[in-house]
Amino acid sequence: MLKGFKRKRVPIDALALKAQMDGLLNVVGELFDRADQQTGMKLSEVELSVEINAEGQVSLVGNGGKLGNTGGITLKFIRP
């Protein structure tokens, strides 16, 4: 942890977070579908690391981040 840096809990808008996650899930679904359509191969899993900022915005780690408090999670999607 960075010297002098303190983590704190930040409330976020649950509806905004849900909308952002719905968009992310749509993208993951498209990744599976496109792999089938374009290559004829089945994509078996996708693993993404995402950050959720204080405004409830979801972004892939390292892309589109804003300065401020963020929380990171790793999501692993496996096709049944």
Secondary structure, DSSP 8 states (H G I E B T S, - for coil): --TT---------HHHHHHHHHHHHHHHHHHHHHHHHHHS----EEEEEEEEETT--EEETTSS--SS-EEEEEEEEE--
